[in-house]
Every structure is written in C-alpha cells, then in structure tokens.
C-alpha cells in the first residue's frame, strides 16, 4: 500500500525541481518582516531574476483549495514579502497514490493549477506541468517589467528620498552629524556680503 504524504512534502519537492532548473528555491522558510518583525512562513521562496517570488500551495481535495492558495499568494504580495505570488493547487492523487521514490518524478509530470499574483492584479488558474513551472515564472517576470511596476516603485522611492532630503537638509546640526559619521568634512556656511 502506498504511503500518504503531507502537502509540505510536495512543496519541498517542487523547490528541488525549480532548483534543478536553475531557479533558486527554498521551501518552508521563515521570513521576519516589517518594523514589528512579524514572522511569515511561505510554502516556497524563489529568488528569480532579483525578484522574490512566493509559491503558496494547496491540494485539490481540500475545501476551497484554489481560493486559499490564491488568497495566500495575494496576501504575500500585499504584505510586501514578495514581488510575485504563485498560487499552486496540487492534484490529490500525488499524495495518495505514490511511493516516495517515485513522488518527485510524478510531480515533475503532474498538471498543476497555477495562478500568478503581482501588484497589478492576478491571473486565472491555468494548467501547468510542474516541470515547466519556471517558464511561467519567466513570463510573470517579463510581464512585471512590461507593466512598469518596478518603475512605479522606483518613482515612489525617489519621492520619499526627495521628501526626506527636503526635510533634513535645512537642519545644519543633523547634516553636520551625518557628515561626521560618514567621514565627510563639513563645508563652512556661505557668508552673505552686505551691500554698502
């Protein structure tokens, strides 16, 4: 009789498949983020072309598996933990009918239901062969670049830096301390010439 496995086993094997195809992946990793250092544990973290991608998986025999996977992936993007969220729904027969020695190869050939979430929205679920999931990640990356989401984020960051500079520059004491800490000599204040 075949063994029964937990969904986490599929997450680990999916991370291994992605790593073998040149995509860096780490399964079930704890991330501390935000000022409160809240702890989150996404199913799989993928560093893909400099963007953090989170894969959230569910098994299709569970209640509302698609909704749960999609909501988890969306939440990771909204929380700022990931640039791209991938909702994956594994077929239940992988967990119920395989022995561990065959599970990874069966997963590589399995048809997964996959939806992609970015800051600009999400796709519908489509069937993707697990062994070709990296192609889906490449397309998601290309779409983000085309959508100029990164460019918009840089604009927001630039505006924040400009605001900070406008607030801090007139404060001579703060600028002097920063210059000292950075090893920059402070320039003398320009003197005003009075007209006679």
Buried (B, 14 or more C-beta within 10 A) or exposed (E): EEEEBEBEBBBBBBBBBBBEBEBEBBBEBEBEEEEEEEEBEBBBBBEBBEBBBBBBBBBBEBEEBBEBBBBBBBBBBEBEBBBBBBBBBBBBEBBEBBEEEEBBEBBBEBEBBBBBBBBEEBBEBEEBBBBEBBEBBEEBBEBBEEBEBBEEEEEEEEEEEEEEEEEEEEEEEEBEEEEEEEEEEEEEEEEEEEEE
